[in-house]
Amino acid sequence: MSTHLDVLDNLLAVPEFVETETRLRPQSAEPSTAEGFQREQLRNLVRHVFFPGWPRPARQVVLSTIDERADTASTALDIGKAMAAEIPGNVAVIESCPGSIIQFRNSGGTPGQTGPDQQPFVFRGSSRQLWSNLWLVPCKTFVGEEEALSASWLRGRLSELRMEFDYVLINAPPVNRSSEAALLGSLTDGVILTITANRTHRIAAHMSKTILRQANARLLGTILCERIFPIPERLYRKL
């Protein structure tokens, strides 16, 4: 039985750039077809990682990247929307570092909401609610006043998140640039990695695999971004 680490091992066999058959963001001559293909890939990812199964579904997952030039914020938001549409329960997409392209200004949170014990929801009250079951949690809300995110502090923070959200996706810095992604991966159910077609190099993929293994962080899935498929829509229909 192959694992996602085995998949990454296979990717490393490519001489220069990393390629894979897991295609998330195809670009073709027909944008509508590419968008439909992307939505289907997102649904498959969500069903694989978060749906009930053996031994248990993932509840808290980290999204990171191998390519240091990539910004995973928009991908995190797309996955969060797919999660909210596919699975029952409250979903949070969290920024663990500042500077994301996701905009939280004028977020219009829901400070009046309370939990079963009538205590106010701390995270929801300072986050942006997109759908009835989907929230965007800004870095400032997640990190608070902490300057250095220690393992003990993160465990407590993740426990607090479980009180408000059934599923959490944390958008973290690149694995090769910061230790935060691997640390978060070791404290959660695992990591989903994005790979950029024709740009992610073999040595970077190898380093990411080593970093995750050393941190005891599970690799739950891989996403290939920016793959170009110059195929007309009429041919896509026959695939």
C-alpha positions as a Markdown table, in Angstrom:
| # | Residue | x | y | z |
|---|---|---|---|---|
| 1 | Met | 0.0 | 0.0 | 0.0 |
| 2 | Ser | 1.5 | 3.3 | -1.1 |
| 3 | Thr | 1.6 | 6.3 | 1.2 |
| 4 | His | 1.9 | 10.0 | 0.5 |
| 5 | Leu | 5.6 | 9.8 | 1.4 |
| 6 | Asp | 5.9 | 7.2 | -1.2 |
| 7 | Val | 4.3 | 9.6 | -3.7 |
| 8 | Leu | 6.8 | 12.3 | -2.7 |
| 9 | Asp | 9.6 | 9.7 | -3.2 |
| 10 | Asn | 8.3 | 9.0 | -6.7 |
| 11 | Leu | 8.3 | 12.8 | -7.4 |
| 12 | Leu | 12.0 | 13.0 | -6.4 |
| 13 | Ala | 12.8 | 10.7 | -9.3 |
| 14 | Val | 12.1 | 13.5 | -11.7 |
| 15 | Pro | 15.4 | 14.9 | -12.8 |
| 16 | Glu | 14.8 | 18.6 | -12.4 |
| 17 | Phe | 11.3 | 19.8 | -11.6 |
| 18 | Val | 8.7 | 18.0 | -9.6 |
| 19 | Glu | 5.6 | 16.8 | -11.5 |
| 20 | Thr | 2.7 | 14.6 | -10.4 |
| 21 | Glu | -0.6 | 13.3 | -11.7 |
| 22 | Thr | -2.4 | 15.0 | -8.8 |
| 23 | Arg | -3.7 | 18.2 | -10.5 |
| 24 | Leu | -5.5 | 20.9 | -8.6 |
| 25 | Arg | -5.2 | 24.1 | -10.6 |
| 26 | Pro | -5.2 | 23.2 | -14.3 |
| 27 | Gln | -5.2 | 26.1 | -16.8 |
| 28 | Ser | -6.6 | 25.4 | -20.2 |
| 29 | Ala | -8.0 | 27.1 | -23.2 |
| 30 | Glu | -11.4 | 26.7 | -21.6 |
| 31 | Pro | -11.4 | 28.4 | -18.1 |
| 32 | Ser | -14.8 | 27.0 | -17.2 |
| 33 | Thr | -13.6 | 23.5 | -17.7 |
| 34 | Ala | -10.4 | 24.2 | -15.6 |
| 35 | Glu | -12.5 | 25.6 | -12.8 |
| 36 | Gly | -14.8 | 22.5 | -12.8 |
| 37 | Phe | -11.8 | 20.2 | -12.8 |
| 38 | Gln | -10.3 | 22.2 | -9.8 |
| 39 | Arg | -13.6 | 21.9 | -7.9 |
| 40 | Glu | -13.6 | 18.1 | -8.4 |
| 41 | Gln | -10.0 | 17.8 | -7.2 |
| 42 | Leu | -10.8 | 19.8 | -4.1 |
| 43 | Arg | -13.8 | 17.6 | -3.3 |
| 44 | Asn | -11.6 | 14.5 | -3.7 |
| 45 | Leu | -9.0 | 15.9 | -1.4 |
| 46 | Val | -11.6 | 16.8 | 1.3 |
| 47 | Arg | -13.2 | 13.4 | 1.1 |
| 48 | His | -9.8 | 11.7 | 1.4 |
| 49 | Val | -8.5 | 13.7 | 4.3 |
| 50 | Phe | -11.6 | 14.7 | 6.3 |
| 51 | Phe | -14.3 | 12.2 | 5.7 |
| 52 | Pro | -14.8 | 9.5 | 8.4 |
| 53 | Gly | -12.7 | 6.4 | 7.9 |
| 54 | Trp | -9.9 | 4.3 | 9.4 |
| 55 | Pro | -8.5 | 5.0 | 11.9 |
| 56 | Arg | -10.3 | 8.4 | 12.2 |
| 57 | Pro | -10.9 | 11.5 | 10.1 |
| 58 | Ala | -8.5 | 14.4 | 10.3 |
| 59 | Arg | -9.8 | 17.4 | 12.3 |
| 60 | Gln | -6.9 | 19.8 | 12.4 |
| 61 | Val | -4.6 | 20.0 | 9.4 |
| 62 | Val | -1.8 | 22.2 | 8.2 |
| 63 | Leu | -1.4 | 23.5 | 4.7 |
| 64 | Ser | 2.1 | 24.4 | 3.6 |
| 65 | Thr | 4.2 | 24.5 | 0.5 |
| 66 | Ile | 7.5 | 23.3 | -0.9 |
| 67 | Asp | 8.0 | 26.3 | -3.1 |
| 68 | Glu | 9.1 | 29.3 | -1.0 |
| 69 | Arg | 7.7 | 31.7 | -3.7 |
| 70 | Ala | 4.2 | 30.3 | -3.5 |
| 71 | Asp | 1.4 | 31.8 | -1.5 |
| 72 | Thr | -1.0 | 29.1 | -0.2 |
| 73 | Ala | -3.6 | 31.5 | 1.2 |
| 74 | Ser | -6.0 | 31.3 | -1.8 |
| 75 | Thr | -5.6 | 27.5 | -1.9 |
| 76 | Ala | -6.4 | 27.4 | 1.8 |
| 77 | Leu | -9.5 | 29.4 | 1.2 |
| 78 | Asp | -10.6 | 27.1 | -1.7 |
| 79 | Ile | -10.1 | 24.0 | 0.5 |
| 80 | Gly | -12.0 | 25.6 | 3.4 |
| 81 | Lys | -14.9 | 26.3 | 1.1 |
| 82 | Ala | -14.9 | 22.7 | -0.2 |
| 83 | Met | -14.7 | 21.5 | 3.4 |
| 84 | Ala | -17.7 | 23.6 | 4.5 |
| 85 | Ala | -19.7 | 22.4 | 1.5 |
| 86 | Glu | -18.8 | 18.7 | 1.8 |
| 87 | Ile | -18.7 | 17.9 | 5.5 |
| 88 | Pro | -21.1 | 18.8 | 8.4 |
| 89 | Gly | -19.7 | 21.0 | 11.2 |
| 90 | Asn | -18.0 | 24.3 | 11.7 |
| 91 | Val | -14.8 | 25.0 | 9.6 |
| 92 | Ala | -12.1 | 27.5 | 10.3 |
| 93 | Val | -9.3 | 28.6 | 7.9 |
| 94 | Ile | -6.5 | 30.1 | 10.0 |
| 95 | Glu | -3.6 | 32.3 | 9.1 |
| 96 | Ser | -0.6 | 31.4 | 11.3 |
| 97 | Cys | 1.6 | 34.2 | 9.9 |
| 98 | Pro | 1.0 | 37.8 | 8.8 |
| 99 | Gly | 1.1 | 39.1 | 5.3 |
| 100 | Ser | -1.5 | 36.8 | 3.7 |
| 101 | Ile | -3.4 | 37.7 | 0.6 |
| 102 | Ile | -6.6 | 36.9 | 2.4 |
| 103 | Gln | -8.0 | 40.2 | 3.6 |
| 104 | Phe | -9.5 | 40.4 | 7.0 |
| 105 | Arg | -10.1 | 44.1 | 7.4 |
| 106 | Asn | -13.7 | 45.1 | 8.1 |
| 107 | Ser | -14.3 | 41.4 | 8.8 |
| 108 | Gly | -17.6 | 41.8 | 10.5 |
| 109 | Gly | -17.2 | 39.0 | 13.1 |
| 110 | Thr | -20.0 | 37.6 | 15.2 |
| 111 | Pro | -19.1 | 38.6 | 18.8 |
| 112 | Gly | -22.6 | 37.9 | 20.0 |
| 113 | Gln | -22.4 | 34.1 | 19.6 |
| 114 | Thr | -22.0 | 31.9 | 22.6 |
| 115 | Gly | -21.3 | 28.3 | 23.2 |
| 116 | Pro | -23.4 | 25.7 | 25.1 |
| 117 | Asp | -22.1 | 27.0 | 28.4 |
| 118 | Gln | -23.1 | 30.6 | 27.4 |
| 119 | Gln | -19.4 | 31.6 | 27.2 |
| 120 | Pro | -18.6 | 33.8 | 24.2 |
| 121 | Phe | -16.8 | 32.3 | 21.2 |
| 122 | Val | -13.4 | 33.9 | 21.4 |
| 123 | Phe | -12.2 | 33.0 | 17.8 |
| 124 | Arg | -15.5 | 33.5 | 16.0 |
| 125 | Gly | -16.0 | 37.0 | 17.6 |
| 126 | Ser | -12.8 | 38.4 | 15.9 |
| 127 | Ser | -13.0 | 36.5 | 12.7 |
| 128 | Arg | -14.7 | 36.8 | 9.4 |
| 129 | Gln | -17.7 | 34.6 | 8.8 |
| 130 | Leu | -18.1 | 33.7 | 5.1 |
| 131 | Trp | -20.8 | 31.1 | 5.3 |
| 132 | Ser | -23.0 | 29.8 | 8.1 |
| 133 | Asn | -20.3 | 27.2 | 8.9 |
| 134 | Leu | -17.1 | 28.8 | 7.6 |
| 135 | Trp | -14.8 | 31.3 | 9.3 |
| 136 | Leu | -11.5 | 33.0 | 8.4 |
| 137 | Val | -9.4 | 33.5 | 11.5 |
| 138 | Pro | -6.7 | 36.1 | 11.0 |
| 139 | Cys | -3.2 | 35.7 | 12.3 |
| 140 | Lys | -3.6 | 38.3 | 15.0 |
| 141 | Thr | -6.5 | 36.3 | 16.5 |
| 142 | Phe | -4.7 | 33.0 | 16.3 |
| 143 | Val | -1.4 | 34.2 | 17.7 |
| 144 | Gly | -2.6 | 36.9 | 20.1 |
| 145 | Glu | 0.3 | 38.5 | 22.0 |
| 146 | Glu | 2.7 | 35.5 | 21.5 |
| 147 | Glu | 5.9 | 36.4 | 19.8 |
| 148 | Ala | 7.4 | 32.9 | 19.8 |
| 149 | Leu | 5.0 | 30.0 | 19.2 |
| 150 | Ser | 6.2 | 27.2 | 21.5 |
| 151 | Ala | 5.0 | 23.7 | 21.4 |
| 152 | Ser | 3.3 | 23.9 | 24.8 |
| 153 | Trp | 1.5 | 27.2 | 23.8 |
| 154 | Leu | 0.4 | 25.8 | 20.5 |
| 155 | Arg | -1.1 | 22.7 | 22.1 |
| 156 | Gly | -3.2 | 24.9 | 24.3 |
| 157 | Arg | -4.3 | 27.0 | 21.4 |
| 158 | Leu | -5.3 | 24.0 | 19.3 |
| 159 | Ser | -7.3 | 22.7 | 22.2 |
| 160 | Glu | -9.1 | 26.1 | 22.4 |
| 161 | Leu | -9.9 | 25.9 | 18.7 |
| 162 | Arg | -11.5 | 22.5 | 19.2 |
| 163 | Met | -14.1 | 24.1 | 21.4 |
| 164 | Glu | -15.3 | 26.3 | 18.6 |
| 165 | Phe | -14.6 | 24.5 | 15.3 |
| 166 | Asp | -15.1 | 20.9 | 14.2 |
| 167 | Tyr | -12.5 | 21.2 | 11.5 |
| 168 | Val | -9.4 | 23.5 | 11.2 |
| 169 | Leu | -7.1 | 24.2 | 8.3 |
| 170 | Ile | -4.0 | 26.2 | 9.3 |
| 171 | Asn | -2.2 | 28.1 | 6.5 |
| 172 | Ala | 1.5 | 27.9 | 7.5 |
| 173 | Pro | 4.7 | 29.2 | 6.1 |
| 174 | Pro | 6.8 | 27.1 | 3.6 |
| 175 | Val | 8.2 | 24.0 | 5.1 |
| 176 | Asn | 11.8 | 24.8 | 3.9 |
| 177 | Arg | 11.7 | 28.4 | 5.2 |
| 178 | Ser | 10.2 | 28.1 | 8.7 |
| 179 | Ser | 10.1 | 25.4 | 11.4 |
| 180 | Glu | 6.5 | 26.5 | 12.2 |
| 181 | Ala | 4.9 | 24.3 | 9.6 |
| 182 | Ala | 6.6 | 21.1 | 10.8 |
| 183 | Leu | 5.9 | 21.9 | 14.4 |
| 184 | Leu | 2.2 | 22.5 | 13.7 |
| 185 | Gly | 2.1 | 19.4 | 11.6 |
| 186 | Ser | 3.5 | 17.3 | 14.6 |
| 187 | Leu | 0.8 | 18.7 | 16.9 |
| 188 | Thr | -2.1 | 18.3 | 14.5 |
| 189 | Asp | -3.4 | 15.4 | 12.3 |
| 190 | Gly | -0.8 | 16.2 | 9.6 |
| 191 | Val | 0.2 | 18.3 | 6.6 |
| 192 | Ile | -1.0 | 18.9 | 3.1 |
| 193 | Leu | 1.8 | 20.1 | 0.8 |
| 194 | Thr | 1.4 | 22.2 | -2.3 |
| 195 | Ile | 3.9 | 21.7 | -5.2 |
| 196 | Thr | 4.3 | 24.2 | -8.1 |
| 197 | Ala | 4.5 | 22.6 | -11.5 |
| 198 | Asn | 7.8 | 23.2 | -13.4 |
| 199 | Arg | 9.1 | 25.3 | -10.5 |
| 200 | Thr | 9.5 | 23.1 | -7.4 |
| 201 | His | 12.9 | 21.5 | -7.6 |
| 202 | Arg | 13.9 | 18.0 | -6.6 |
| 203 | Ile | 16.2 | 19.0 | -3.8 |
| 204 | Ala | 13.5 | 21.2 | -2.2 |
| 205 | Ala | 11.0 | 18.3 | -2.2 |
| 206 | His | 13.6 | 16.1 | -0.6 |
| 207 | Met | 14.3 | 18.6 | 2.1 |
| 208 | Ser | 10.6 | 19.0 | 2.8 |
| 209 | Lys | 10.2 | 15.2 | 3.2 |
| 210 | Thr | 13.1 | 15.0 | 5.6 |
| 211 | Ile | 11.9 | 18.0 | 7.7 |
| 212 | Leu | 8.4 | 16.4 | 8.1 |
| 213 | Arg | 9.8 | 13.0 | 9.0 |
| 214 | Gln | 12.2 | 14.5 | 11.6 |
| 215 | Ala | 9.3 | 16.4 | 13.2 |
| 216 | Asn | 7.0 | 13.3 | 13.2 |
| 217 | Ala | 4.5 | 15.1 | 11.1 |
| 218 | Arg | 2.3 | 13.1 | 8.8 |
| 219 | Leu | 2.0 | 13.9 | 5.2 |
| 220 | Leu | -1.8 | 13.6 | 4.4 |
| 221 | Gly | -1.8 | 14.8 | 0.8 |
| 222 | Thr | -0.1 | 16.6 | -2.0 |
| 223 | Ile | -1.4 | 19.3 | -4.4 |
| 224 | Leu | 0.0 | 20.2 | -7.7 |
| 225 | Cys | -0.6 | 23.9 | -8.5 |
| 226 | Glu | -0.2 | 25.9 | -11.8 |
| 227 | Arg | -0.2 | 22.9 | -14.1 |
| 228 | Ile | -1.1 | 24.0 | -17.6 |
| 229 | Phe | -3.4 | 21.8 | -19.8 |
| 230 | Pro | -3.8 | 23.4 | -23.2 |
| 231 | Ile | -6.6 | 21.1 | -24.2 |
| 232 | Pro | -9.9 | 22.3 | -25.7 |
| 233 | Glu | -13.1 | 21.7 | -23.7 |
| 234 | Arg | -14.5 | 19.2 | -26.3 |
| 235 | Leu | -11.5 | 16.9 | -25.6 |
| 236 | Tyr | -11.8 | 17.3 | -21.8 |
| 237 | Arg | -15.3 | 15.9 | -22.0 |
| 238 | Lys | -14.0 | 12.7 | -23.5 |
| 239 | Leu | -11.3 | 12.1 | -20.8 |
